[in-house]
Amino acid sequence: MRTPLPTINPLKLITFMFGRYHFTIFIVLIVGCLIGAIILLNTIVTDSSLGDGYTSAINAGSIDQATLDRLNTLHESNESYTLPSLPSGRINPFSE
């Protein structure tokens, strides 16, 4: 007489594999989620759905003449810079 073959419980096999490799599964799941998030963010950043004909709804506003004159008197980066002169009788605490 033959002995019957033991039945294999698939649920027991799955719980055994999960119990043994739970940390590895967790790490793979976290890394996979991070990769997915990076790909989605990259897609959002590089999306050019606005197109070339887009005009902003924000009004740039206007500048009054006094502010424009003050901006024009600022130095440019290619101009030479002269050190300001201190009033007489005072010591500059930042100079050595």
C-alpha positions in Angstrom: 0.0 0.0 0.0 1.2 3.4 -0.8 1.4 6.3 1.6 -0.5 9.4 0.5 1.5 12.4 -0.6 1.4 15.3 1.9 -0.6 18.3 0.7 1.3 21.5 0.5 -0.5 24.5 2.0 0.4 27.6 -0.2 -0.6 29.9 2.6 1.9 28.3 4.9 4.6 28.7 2.2 3.8 32.4 1.7 3.8 33.1 5.5 7.2 31.3 5.8 8.7 33.3 2.9 7.4 36.6 4.3 8.6 35.7 7.8 12.0 35.0 6.5 12.4 37.8 4.0 10.2 40.5 5.6 13.1 43.0 5.9 14.2 42.5 2.3 10.6 42.9 1.1 10.3 46.1 3.1 13.5 47.6 1.7 12.5 46.7 -1.9 9.0 48.2 -1.4 10.5 51.5 0.0 13.1 51.8 -2.8 10.4 51.1 -5.4 8.1 53.8 -3.9 11.0 56.3 -3.9 11.8 55.5 -7.5 8.2 55.9 -8.5 8.0 59.3 -6.7 11.1 60.5 -8.4 9.8 59.5 -11.8 6.5 61.2 -11.1 8.1 64.4 -9.9 10.4 64.5 -12.9 7.4 64.1 -15.2 5.7 67.0 -13.5 8.8 69.3 -13.6 9.6 68.6 -17.3 6.0 68.7 -18.5 5.7 71.5 -21.1 1.9 71.5 -21.4 1.8 75.3 -21.1 2.9 75.7 -24.6 4.5 78.7 -26.4 1.4 80.9 -26.5 1.0 81.1 -22.7 0.5 84.5 -21.3 0.5 85.0 -17.5 -2.7 86.3 -15.9 -0.5 88.2 -13.4 -0.2 91.9 -14.2 3.4 93.0 -14.0 2.4 96.4 -12.6 4.1 99.6 -13.1 7.1 101.4 -11.7 7.0 105.1 -10.8 9.6 107.4 -12.1 11.3 108.0 -8.8 12.0 104.3 -8.4 13.1 104.0 -12.0 15.6 106.8 -11.4 16.9 105.1 -8.2 17.4 101.9 -10.1 19.3 103.7 -12.9 21.8 105.2 -10.4 22.9 101.8 -9.1 26.4 100.7 -10.1 26.9 97.9 -12.7 29.2 95.0 -12.0 31.8 96.1 -14.6 32.2 99.6 -13.1 35.0 100.3 -10.6 34.0 100.6 -7.0 35.2 103.4 -4.8 35.3 102.9 -1.1 33.1 105.3 0.9 34.9 107.9 3.0 34.2 107.9 6.7 33.5 111.1 8.6 36.5 112.5 10.4 37.0 111.6 14.0 35.3 108.2 13.7 37.0 104.8 13.7 35.8 102.0 11.4 35.3 99.0 13.7 35.4 96.6 10.8 38.9 97.6 9.4 42.1 96.1 10.7 
